[in-house]
């Protein structure tokens, strides 16, 4: 092993999510997407921008980590490998 491989930085906490300013990664994605829509369309989209941020942040505080990923999986936008379909009630490993 070379010396450069040994000197890589290691996160202080393994369970700590990536943050940019005060946003976690999933909040940042929604923030940038809705901000882009508000900048393009203007008007009512600014109210929707603020409403979506407020609603998602409050909802996220009530749920476990990975909330956005599970919502996208439930809606069919994301496929998780080696997992059963969302609406499967019974499955055998």
N, C-alpha and C positions, 0 to 999 in steps of 0.2 A: 504494500500500500504506500502510495506517495504521501508526502507531508501535506500537500494541498487537500487531499481527501480527508485527512484527520482534522483539519482546521475549519471545517464547514460549521456554520452557525446552527444551533439546535434551538427549537422553540422552548420557551420557558415552561409552558403548560401544553401537553399534548391535546387536551380537549378544548383548548381555547380556539374559537373560530377566527378566521382571517377577518380583519377589520380595516376599513379605509375611513378615516375620520371617525365618526361615531356609528357608521353603518356596518353591519355584517354583510357578507358577500351577497346573500339572497336579497337583502333590503337594497343594496346598491344596484343590483340588476333591475329591480322594479323601479327604483328612483330614476335611473338613467333612461329606461324605456319610456316611462310616463313623462319625464322632463322633455325628451325628444319630441314626443307627440304634442306636448303643450307648446313648445317652441315653433313647431311646424304649423299647427292649426290655430293656436291662440284662443282667445275668448273663453268659452265654457271649458275648454280642456285644462285651463289653469285650476279651476275649481275641482275638476276630476283628479288632477295631479295631486292636489293637497288631500282630497278625500281618500284616494287610494293609499297614499303614504300613511295617513292616520289610521285607516282601517287595518292595513296589513301589520303595522307595528303593534297595535293593540291586540290583534288576533294572535300574532306570533308570541307575545308574552304569555299567553294562556296555553300554548302548546309546547310539545317537546322539540328538541333539536331536529333539523331536517324536515321541518314542516312544509316548506315549499316543494321539496323533492317529492314528498308523499302526495301532496295535492296534485302536482303535475302527473304523477303516476296514476292517481285515481281518475283524472280527466282523460287519460290516454295519450298525453303528449310525451311521456317519458316511458321507456321500457327498461325494466330492471332485470338483468340476467339472473337466471336460476331462482326466480321467484314465481309463484303462481299468479295467474291473472287476478286483478283486484276483486272481481265479483265472485271468485271461487269461494264456496262455503266450506268445502271439504276436499282435502287432497292427501295423497299418500306419498311419503318420501321414498 
